[in-house]
Structures are given as structure tokens and as C-alpha cells.
Amino acid sequence: MKTRMEFAVSGMHCGSCGLLIDDEVEEVPGVTTSTTDVRRQRTVVHLAAAVPAERIIAAIAEAGYTAVPA
């Protein structure tokens, strides 16, 4: 099982964007933490259970951003 995944995220402009993404991703069952770096345009997700990358991408999309595995 992967315990860490990283995603390249586009469309972020400020720290609030990163917080919004982290809030959405951390609601996904199995996710322990999400840390988004707006400057690097990356989100790092730590997992306690198996979560498909597509589910994380969908959560980021729900926040209004586009993501792909990095």
C-alpha cells in the first residue's frame, strides 16, 4: 500500500487555494494529512489506508482545481 502520494495541481494562486484543497482532500476516508505548496504547485497526501489516486484527484477537482499524479 502506498502511504504517500504527490500531485501536481494547477489553478492555485494563493495560500487560501492550498487550504481549500487540503480541507477537501482530508475529508477522503483513508487520508491522514494533505499538505499543499502553492509555490511549487504540489499537494502531498499521506494515507492510513489504500485510496485510489483518482479519488484524490476528484477531491481536488471538487475544490475547483486540476491535478495529476506527480
Residue frames relative to the residue before (quaternion, step in Angstrom):
aa qw qx qy qz dx dy dz
M 1.0000 0.0000 0.0000 0.0000 0.00 0.00 0.00
K 0.4083 -0.6782 0.5496 0.2669 3.55 -0.99 0.83
T 0.2008 -0.7828 0.5756 0.1247 3.57 -0.97 0.82
R 0.7623 0.2146 -0.1316 0.5962 3.57 1.33 -0.11
M 0.0060 0.7708 -0.6370 0.0096 3.54 -1.02 0.86
E 0.1619 -0.7768 0.6014 0.0929 3.56 -1.14 0.65
F 0.1159 -0.7995 0.5892 0.0168 3.54 -1.03 0.91
A 0.3367 -0.6732 0.6156 0.2332 3.53 -1.17 0.69
V 0.1094 -0.8115 0.5740 0.0053 3.56 -0.73 1.12
S 0.1284 -0.7885 0.5969 0.0744 3.57 -0.95 0.86
G 0.6960 0.4767 -0.3610 0.3976 3.52 -1.25 0.59
M 0.5437 0.6145 -0.4096 0.3988 3.60 1.24 -0.05
H 0.1251 -0.8176 0.5603 0.0445 3.55 -1.06 0.81
C 0.8154 0.0908 -0.0185 0.5714 3.61 1.14 -0.50
G 0.7267 -0.4376 0.3143 0.4261 3.54 -1.32 0.12
S 0.6076 0.5598 -0.3544 0.4380 3.58 1.07 -0.65
C 0.5821 0.5665 -0.3666 0.4538 3.59 1.11 -0.65
G 0.6728 0.5043 -0.2876 0.4586 3.56 0.90 -0.95
L 0.6525 0.5097 -0.3154 0.4638 3.58 0.97 -0.82
L 0.6330 0.5323 -0.3247 0.4588 3.58 1.01 -0.80
I 0.6462 0.5091 -0.3109 0.4760 3.58 0.96 -0.87
D 0.6660 0.5062 -0.3092 0.4524 3.59 0.84 -0.95
D 0.6353 0.5309 -0.3324 0.4518 3.60 0.96 -0.81
E 0.6788 0.4851 -0.2920 0.4677 3.60 0.90 -0.91
V 0.6861 0.4893 -0.2943 0.4509 3.59 0.83 -0.96
E 0.6772 0.5056 -0.3018 0.4411 3.60 0.94 -0.82
E 0.5872 0.5528 -0.3752 0.4570 3.61 1.25 -0.12
V 0.5413 0.6098 -0.4058 0.4129 3.61 1.23 -0.26
P 0.4615 -0.6812 0.4850 0.2962 3.61 -0.75 0.98
G 0.7447 0.3574 -0.2930 0.4815 3.56 -0.92 0.99
V 0.6243 0.5122 -0.3397 0.4822 3.59 1.24 -0.34
T 0.2425 -0.7688 0.5726 0.1490 3.58 -0.87 0.94
T 0.8008 -0.0856 0.0634 0.5893 3.61 0.92 -0.85
S 0.1173 -0.7420 0.6544 0.0864 3.50 -1.32 0.49
T 0.0303 -0.7923 0.6093 -0.0144 3.56 -0.86 0.99
T 0.0988 -0.8137 0.5726 0.0122 3.54 -0.60 1.18
D 0.1657 -0.7589 0.6264 0.0658 3.53 -0.94 1.02
V 0.3226 -0.7837 0.5020 0.1725 3.56 -0.26 1.29
R 0.6388 0.5466 -0.3281 0.4308 3.59 0.94 -0.84
R 0.7345 0.3877 -0.2108 0.5156 3.59 0.98 -0.88
Q 0.3246 -0.7611 0.4926 0.2696 3.61 1.29 -0.31
R 0.5365 0.6035 -0.3919 0.4410 3.57 1.03 0.93
T 0.1250 -0.7376 0.6567 0.0950 3.52 -1.28 0.61
V 0.1410 -0.7674 0.6227 0.0583 3.56 -0.88 1.02
V 0.1101 -0.8046 0.5835 0.0058 3.55 -0.76 1.13
H 0.1686 -0.7611 0.6204 0.0863 3.57 -0.93 0.97
L 0.1966 -0.8234 0.5312 0.0358 3.53 -0.90 1.05
A 0.2772 -0.7268 0.6021 0.1802 3.53 -1.25 0.62
A 0.7660 0.1622 -0.0919 0.6153 3.58 1.30 -0.31
A 0.6366 -0.5274 0.3931 0.4027 3.55 -1.25 0.33
V 0.0393 0.7678 -0.6357 0.0693 3.55 -0.88 1.05
P 0.4221 -0.7022 0.5012 0.2785 3.61 -0.76 0.94
A 0.5796 -0.5940 0.4296 0.3559 3.58 -1.05 0.76
E 0.6100 0.5764 -0.3514 0.4149 3.58 1.06 -0.72
R 0.6293 0.5312 -0.3379 0.4556 3.60 1.10 -0.67
I 0.6413 0.4980 -0.3220 0.4869 3.59 1.03 -0.73
I 0.6359 0.5240 -0.3215 0.4665 3.58 0.96 -0.86
A 0.6444 0.5170 -0.3176 0.4654 3.59 1.01 -0.80
A 0.6427 0.5119 -0.3276 0.4665 3.61 0.99 -0.78
I 0.6416 0.5041 -0.3219 0.4802 3.59 1.00 -0.79
A 0.6344 0.5238 -0.3191 0.4705 3.59 1.06 -0.76
E 0.6130 0.5484 -0.3392 0.4566 3.58 1.08 -0.74
A 0.6599 0.4849 -0.2943 0.4928 3.58 1.16 -0.61
G 0.5950 -0.6163 0.3411 0.3870 3.60 1.28 -0.15
Y 0.6420 0.5113 -0.3108 0.4794 3.58 1.25 0.34
T 0.4006 -0.6925 0.5484 0.2431 3.56 -1.30 0.33
A 0.0084 -0.8105 0.5851 -0.0271 3.57 -0.94 0.91
V 0.0577 -0.7429 0.6651 0.0484 3.51 -1.34 0.53
P 0.5911 -0.5513 0.4220 0.4106 3.60 -1.11 0.51
A 0.3261 -0.7545 0.5394 0.1827 3.58 -0.96 0.88
